[in-house]
């Protein structure tokens, strides 16, 4: 696997133009993956932490530091930083008269928040929007691991939560080491914080926390259009697992923040919002989007007459089909919901006339990460004991659990009292008549009579 990552990084480095951040990442990342493969070959445990640390260091940390020092980043970094400046100066993060590719801001208003540090502190390495994309992604993934491991009780035993936290940390390192994640993290892509929030929303969904799942997916929907298909999918799985009330709570928590963030930008300058956020991402504006890869939608526009109308109709049909599938056969598990979401996004990516192969980060992470977290959550103990609970009380609770589940603990032997009576026999209770006084004399008189 690591050798394949090294080969893919090398291909990216050799195929990218000179003086681009992609070329730097490809050449440095290929060396990092090769070193991680050597470490993995000496490890007796598959998916161990040591090769993951080496891969993250070589494919994400070193390229990020080097590109930050030389001041080279993806164009999206400058777009987001300018959006923050426009937001505070004009009330909208969108250029009202965009002409060149750099003038367009195809992201939703929440993405401008990552440019606020640059607005406040200027051209310093730690104020770059690229750094805060990374911080947002790491915070969301760490939150997902914490939710699935019950908060990280490090004092738990060998089969307790500490093992789950360690496994979650290792899984997060392998996720960062994946080339489709390490590349945008290093060069300043805007997709990692969005996919991180989707992972956190799926973690809350897996735990049945409808309100928090809706709030998190709503925050992701404030950043980019790619998060919007997750709202009906998560609502559908919560409707199956928790009923209509849970689904409504999730939908309200998701749509509320998104509407509050997007509506002001639409009202301030409707034309600027429409040009930047609707026409440009779909490739329907006068200026061609820079996000173009030879996928199906791009080829349809290139080869067929009225190709843009054809791709728009195909995207609408695929969206309607996915919506119908949620009604006819809704997903019942978080893994199934993530698979359905990955399929929908894959169709949208393939059919869009303006898209990048790098958007494959969404279906790849959505297919791999929920399967790992489902196993991670299943490893949690059913009733973990607090760290400060006395040992004798833990043994007492464990004994009660064994008695309460005879299918797993076997038959309970009878306990004999000192008098030789079977303790399983219910104690004899004296029957008192209503209204009788419970005095010794009254009881004696009834017994004598």
C-alpha positions in Angstrom: 0.0 0.0 0.0 2.8 2.4 0.9 4.7 1.6 -2.3 1.5 2.4 -4.3 1.3 5.7 -2.4 5.0 6.4 -3.2 4.4 5.6 -6.9 1.3 7.9 -7.1 3.1 10.7 -5.4 6.0 10.4 -7.8 3.6 10.5 -10.8 2.0 13.7 -9.4 5.4 15.2 -8.9 6.7 14.3 -12.4 3.5 15.2 -14.2 3.0 18.6 -12.5 4.4 21.8 -14.0 7.5 23.3 -12.6 7.3 25.8 -9.7 4.0 24.5 -8.5 3.1 23.2 -5.1 1.9 19.9 -6.5 5.3 19.2 -7.9 7.0 19.8 -4.5 4.5 17.6 -2.7 4.9 14.8 -5.2 8.7 14.6 -5.0 8.9 15.0 -1.3 5.9 12.8 -0.6 7.3 10.0 -2.7 10.5 9.9 -0.6 8.4 10.0 2.6 6.2 7.1 1.5 9.3 5.1 0.5 10.8 5.5 4.0 7.5 4.5 5.6 7.4 1.4 3.4 10.8 0.4 4.8 9.6 0.9 8.3 6.5 -1.1 7.6 8.5 -4.0 6.2 10.4 -4.3 9.5 7.1 -4.2 11.6 5.4 -7.4 12.5 2.0 -5.6 13.0 -0.1 -4.6 10.0 -1.2 -1.0 10.0 1.2 -0.2 12.9 1.7 3.4 14.1 5.4 3.8 13.4 5.1 3.6 9.5 2.0 5.9 9.7 4.0 8.5 11.6 6.8 8.3 9.1 4.3 8.6 6.2 2.6 11.6 7.8 5.9 13.3 8.4 7.2 12.8 4.9 4.0 13.3 2.9 2.3 16.0 4.9 4.5 17.8 7.5 7.7 18.3 5.6 6.0 19.5 2.3 3.7 21.8 4.4 6.7 23.4 6.2 8.8 23.8 3.0 5.9 25.3 1.0 5.1 27.7 3.9 8.7 28.9 4.1 9.0 29.6 0.4 5.5 31.1 0.3 4.0 28.8 -2.3 0.4 27.5 -2.0 -2.7 26.5 -3.9 -4.7 29.3 -5.4 -7.6 28.6 -3.1 -5.6 30.0 -0.2 -5.4 33.5 -1.7 -9.1 33.3 -2.7 -10.2 32.6 0.9 -7.9 35.3 2.3 -9.3 37.8 -0.1 -12.9 36.7 0.7 -12.3 37.5 4.4 -11.1 41.0 3.4 -14.2 41.5 1.2 -16.5 40.2 3.9 -15.4 42.8 6.5 -15.1 45.7 4.0 -18.2 45.2 1.8 -20.4 42.8 3.8 -20.1 40.0 1.3 -17.2 37.7 0.5 -17.8 37.8 -3.3 -16.4 40.0 -5.9 -19.3 41.8 -7.7 -17.5 41.9 -11.1 -15.2 38.9 -11.4 -13.3 38.4 -14.7 -10.2 36.3 -14.2 -10.2 32.9 -12.5 -8.6 34.4 -9.4 -11.5 36.8 -9.0 -14.0 34.1 -8.4 -14.9 32.7 -5.0 -16.9 29.4 -5.5 -17.2 28.7 -1.8 -20.0 29.4 0.6 -19.7 32.3 3.1 -18.4 30.2 6.0 -15.1 29.5 4.2 -14.1 33.1 4.6 -13.6 32.5 8.3 -10.4 30.7 7.6 -9.0 33.9 6.1 -9.6 36.0 9.2 -6.2 35.3 10.7 -4.5 36.6 7.6 -6.7 39.7 7.7 -5.6 40.3 11.3 -1.9 39.4 11.3 -0.9 39.8 7.6 1.6 37.6 5.7 2.9 35.5 8.6 3.3 31.7 8.2 0.8 30.9 11.1 -1.8 33.3 9.8 -2.1 31.6 6.4 -5.5 30.1 5.6 -3.7 26.9 4.7 -2.6 26.4 8.3 -6.2 26.9 9.5 -7.6 24.5 6.9 -5.2 22.0 8.6 -6.3 23.0 12.1 -10.0 22.6 11.2 -9.4 19.2 9.7 -7.4 17.9 12.7 -9.9 19.3 15.2 -12.8 17.6 13.4 -11.1 14.2 13.1 -9.9 14.4 16.8 -13.5 15.2 17.7 -14.8 12.2 15.8 -12.3 9.9 17.5 -13.3 11.3 20.9 -17.0 10.8 20.2 -16.5 7.2 19.2 -14.3 6.3 22.1 -16.5 7.8 24.8 -14.3 10.8 25.6 -11.0 9.1 26.0 -10.8 7.6 29.5 -7.1 6.9 29.6 -7.4 5.1 32.9 -9.4 2.3 31.4 -8.0 -1.2 31.4 -6.5 -3.2 28.5 -9.9 -3.8 27.0 -11.2 -0.3 27.8 -11.4 3.0 26.2 -7.6 3.7 26.2 -7.2 1.0 23.6 -9.9 2.6 21.5 -8.2 6.0 21.8 -4.9 4.5 20.7 -6.5 2.7 17.8 -8.3 5.9 16.8 -5.1 7.9 16.9 -3.4 5.3 14.6 -6.4 5.3 12.3 -6.3 9.1 12.1 -2.6 9.0 11.2 -3.2 6.6 8.4 -6.1 8.8 7.2 -3.7 11.8 7.0 -1.1 9.7 5.3 -3.5 8.9 2.5 -2.3 10.7 -0.6 -5.7 12.3 -1.4 -5.7 13.8 2.1 -2.0 14.6 2.5 -1.8 16.5 -0.8 -4.5 19.1 -0.1 -3.4 19.4 3.5 0.1 20.3 2.3 -0.7 22.7 -0.6 -3.7 24.4 1.0 -6.8 22.7 -0.4 -10.2 23.7 1.0 -11.7 20.2 1.1 -10.0 18.7 4.2 -12.0 20.8 6.8 -15.2 19.9 4.9 -14.5 16.2 4.9 -13.4 16.3 8.5 -16.7 17.8 9.6 -18.5 15.1 7.6 -16.6 12.5 9.5 -17.5 14.1 12.8 -21.2 14.3 11.8 -21.2 10.6 10.9 -19.6 9.9 14.3 -22.5 11.7 16.1 -24.9 9.8 13.8 -23.4 6.5 14.8 -23.9 7.4 18.4 -27.5 8.5 17.8 -26.9 12.1 18.7 -29.3 13.7 16.1 -29.0 17.3 17.2 -25.2 17.4 17.2 -25.0 15.5 14.0 -27.2 18.0 12.3 -25.3 21.0 13.8 -22.0 19.7 12.5 -23.2 18.8 9.0 -24.8 22.3 9.0 -21.4 23.8 9.7 -19.9 21.8 6.8 -22.7 23.0 4.6 -21.8 26.6 5.4 -18.3 26.0 3.8 -18.9 24.3 0.5 -21.7 22.9 -1.7 -20.1 19.4 -1.5 -21.4 19.0 2.1 -25.1 19.6 1.2 -25.8 16.0 -0.1 -24.8 14.8 3.4 -27.9 16.5 5.0 -30.6 14.2 3.5 -28.5 11.1 3.9 -27.9 11.7 7.6 -31.5 12.6 8.1 -32.6 9.4 6.4 -30.4 7.1 8.5 -31.5 8.9 11.7 -35.2 8.5 10.7 -34.7 4.8 10.4 -32.8 4.4 13.6 -34.4 7.1 15.8 -37.7 7.9 14.3 -39.2 11.1 12.9 -38.4 13.2 15.9 -34.7 12.5 15.6 -34.8 13.2 11.9 -36.6 16.5 12.3 -34.1 17.5 15.1 -31.2 16.8 12.8 -32.7 18.6 9.8 -33.5 21.7 11.8 -30.1 21.8 13.4 -28.4 21.4 9.9 -30.5 23.8 7.9 -30.7 26.5 10.5 -27.0 27.5 10.6 -26.7 27.1 6.9 -29.6 29.4 6.2 -28.3 32.0 8.7 -24.9 32.1 7.1 -25.9 32.1 3.4 -29.0 34.3 3.4 -27.1 37.6 4.3 -24.6 37.0 1.5 -27.5 36.5 -0.9 -29.4 39.6 0.2 -26.3 41.9 0.2 -25.4 41.2 -3.5 -27.6 38.5 -5.2 -25.8 38.9 -8.5 -22.3 38.4 -7.0 -23.5 35.3 -5.1 -25.1 33.8 -8.3 -22.0 34.4 -10.4 -19.5 33.1 -7.9 -21.3 30.3 -6.2 -23.7 28.9 -8.8 -22.5 29.6 -12.3 -18.8 29.4 -11.9 -18.6 26.0 -10.1 -20.9 24.5 -12.7 -18.9 25.8 -15.6 -21.8 27.8 -16.8 -20.3 31.3 -16.5 -18.4 33.3 -19.1 -15.1 32.4 -17.4 -14.0 28.8 -17.5 -13.3 27.3 -14.1 -9.8 26.2 -13.4 -11.1 23.0 -11.8 -11.2 20.9 -15.0 -10.2 17.3 -15.4 -10.9 14.9 -18.3 -13.9 13.3 -16.6 -17.3 12.4 -18.1 -18.9 15.9 -17.6 -15.9 17.7 -19.1 -15.9 15.3 -22.1 -19.6 15.8 -22.7 -19.2 19.6 -22.8 -16.2 19.2 -25.1 -17.7 16.8 -27.6 -21.5 17.2 -27.6 -23.6 20.2 -28.8 -25.3 21.9 -25.8 -23.0 19.9 -23.6 -23.5 22.1 -20.6 -27.3 21.6 -20.7 -26.7 17.9 -21.0 -24.4 17.7 -17.9 -26.8 19.9 -15.9 -29.7 17.6 -16.7 -27.7 14.5 -15.9 -26.7 16.0 -12.5 -30.3 16.8 -11.8 -31.4 13.2 -12.7 -28.7 11.7 -10.5 -29.7 13.9 -7.6 -33.3 12.9 -8.0 -32.4 9.2 -8.2 -30.3 9.5 -5.0 -33.2 11.2 -3.3 -35.6 8.5 -4.4 -33.3 5.8 -3.1 -33.3 7.5 0.3 -37.1 7.3 0.4 -37.5 3.8 -1.0 -34.6 2.1 0.7 -33.0 4.4 3.3 -29.7 3.4 4.8 -29.9 1.7 8.2 -26.3 2.0 9.3 -23.7 4.7 9.3 -21.5 2.7 6.9 -24.4 2.4 4.5 -25.2 6.1 4.8 -21.5 7.0 4.0 -21.6 4.6 1.0 -24.7 6.2 -0.3 -23.2 9.7 0.2 -20.0 8.6 -1.5 -22.0 7.3 -4.5 -23.9 10.5 -4.8 -20.8 12.7 -4.7 -19.0 10.4 -7.1 -21.8 10.9 -9.6 -21.7 14.6 -9.1 -17.9 14.7 -9.5 -18.0 12.6 -12.7 -20.8 14.5 -14.3 -19.8 18.1 -13.4 -18.2 20.0 -16.3 -15.9 21.8 -13.8 -14.3 19.4 -11.4 -11.0 18.0 -10.3 -9.8 14.4 -9.8 -8.6 15.6 -6.4 -12.3 15.8 -5.3 -12.0 12.0 -5.0 -11.0 12.7 -1.4 -14.7 12.7 -0.6 -15.7 9.2 -1.8 -12.4 7.6 -0.7 -12.6 8.9 2.9 -16.3 8.3 3.1 -15.8 4.7 2.1 -12.8 3.9 4.3 -13.1 6.0 7.5 -16.7 5.0 8.6 -15.7 1.3 8.3 -12.8 1.8 10.6 -14.8 3.9 13.1 -17.6 1.3 13.1 -15.1 -1.2 14.4 -13.6 1.3 16.7 -16.9 2.1 18.3 -17.8 -1.6 18.6 -14.6 -2.2 20.6 -15.9 0.1 23.4 -16.8 -1.6 26.7 -20.5 -1.6 27.4 -20.3 -0.1 30.9 -16.8 1.5 31.4 -16.0 2.2 35.1 -14.7 5.6 36.2 -11.1 5.8 37.0 -11.7 6.7 40.6 -14.3 3.9 41.3 -13.2 1.5 44.0 -12.1 -1.9 42.8 -14.5 -3.8 45.0 -17.4 -1.9 43.5 -16.3 -2.7 40.0 -16.3 -6.4 41.0 -19.8 -6.0 42.5 -21.2 -4.4 39.3 -19.5 -7.1 37.2 -21.1 -9.8 39.3 -24.5 -8.2 38.9 -24.1 -8.1 35.2 -23.2 -11.8 35.1 -26.3 -12.6 37.1 -28.4 -10.4 34.9 -27.2 -12.2 31.7 -27.5 -16.0 32.4 -27.0 -16.7 28.7 -23.4 -15.7 28.9 -22.6 -16.4 32.5 -24.1 -19.9 32.9 -26.4 -21.2 35.7 -26.1 -19.4 39.0 -25.5 -21.9 41.9 -28.0 -21.7 44.7 -26.8 -19.9 47.8 -27.5 -21.5 51.2 -28.2 -19.4 54.2 -26.7 -20.4 57.6 -30.1 -22.0 58.4 -29.8 -24.2 55.3 -32.6 -22.5 53.4 -32.4 -21.9 49.7 -31.8 -18.2 49.1 -33.6 -18.3 45.8 -36.9 -19.1 47.5 -38.8 -15.8 48.0 -39.2 -14.8 51.7 -42.6 -15.3 53.3 -44.4 -12.1 53.7 -47.1 -11.6 56.4 -50.4 -10.5 54.9 -52.0 -7.5 56.8 -55.5 -6.5 56.5 -56.3 -3.0 55.4 -56.6 -0.7 58.3 -55.2 -3.1 60.9 -52.8 -1.6 63.5 -49.3 -3.1 63.4 -48.9 -3.5 67.1 -47.8 -6.6 68.9 -51.1 -7.0 70.7 -53.2 -6.8 67.6 -51.1 -9.3 65.8 -51.2 -11.7 68.7 -54.9 -11.4 69.1 -55.4 -12.3 65.4 -53.2 -15.3 65.7 -54.9 -16.5 68.8 -58.4 -16.1 67.4 
